[in-house]
């Protein structure tokens, strides 16, 4: 039996953060420029995913603001290469 590999759904994570930071520039500002506004826009548009380090920063912010645990992060099946 094959198990689905799940990856973080960055679009959903960032849409959750829009409740606290309405604009991509607000997220970038809260992350002190470690993730650019342009990068946040690309993650929301689902055209690219963050590097591990940037993803960790976004997840930390998501957990802090939503009060949820990392286990609760929105996920989706990872596309096969």
C-alpha positions as a printed Julia matrix, in Angstrom:
81×3 Matrix{Float64}:
  0.0    0.0    0.0
  1.38   3.37  -1.02
  1.28   6.26   1.46
  0.65   9.77   0.24
  3.5   12.16   0.9
  2.15  15.41   2.28
  3.74  18.81   2.02
  2.85  22.13   3.61
  0.16  24.03   1.76
  1.92  27.41   1.81
 -0.97  29.19   0.11
 -3.34  28.17   2.92
 -0.79  29.04   5.62
 -0.4   32.54   4.19
 -4.13  32.97   3.69
 -4.52  32.14   7.41
 -1.95  34.84   8.17
 -3.95  37.4    6.17
 -6.33  37.59   9.14
 -3.45  39.19  11.06
 -1.41  40.69   8.21
 -3.79  41.7    5.38
 -1.09  42.37   2.77
  2.0   40.42   1.66
  4.14  43.44   2.62
  2.79  43.13   6.18
  4.0   39.51   6.41
  7.38  40.49   4.97
  7.64  43.34   7.48
  6.75  41.07  10.41
  9.5   38.68   9.27
 11.94  41.63   9.26
 12.64  41.28   5.54
 13.91  37.69   5.83
 11.16  36.83   3.33
 10.48  39.47   0.69
  7.07  40.79  -0.24
  7.58  39.4   -3.75
  8.35  35.95  -2.33
  5.24  36.03  -0.12
  3.16  36.9   -3.2
  4.64  33.94  -5.1
  3.86  31.56  -2.24
  0.25  32.83  -2.13
 -0.03  32.47  -5.92
  1.34  28.94  -5.46
  4.03  29.46  -8.1
  6.91  28.52  -5.8
  7.63  27.27  -2.28
  9.89  28.8    0.35
 13.33  27.47   1.16
 13.58  25.47   4.38
 14.8   28.46   6.38
 12.11  30.81   5.06
  9.47  28.13   5.52
 10.51  27.73   9.16
 10.14  31.48   9.73
  6.68  31.48   8.16
  5.58  28.42  10.14
  6.83  29.95  13.4
  4.82  33.1   12.68
  1.76  31.03  11.72
  1.92  29.04  14.96
  2.47  32.18  17.04
 -0.43  34.12  15.5
 -3.0   31.33  15.08
 -2.22  29.54  18.34
 -2.07  26.28  16.42
  0.61  23.59  16.54
  2.84  22.56  13.65
  0.89  19.31  13.48
 -2.14  21.45  12.54
 -0.51  23.11   9.52
 -2.56  22.82   6.3
 -1.15  20.09   4.08
 -1.72  18.65   0.64
 -0.42  15.67  -1.3
  3.03  16.34  -2.71
  3.2   16.18  -6.47
  5.39  13.42  -7.83
  8.41  14.45  -9.87
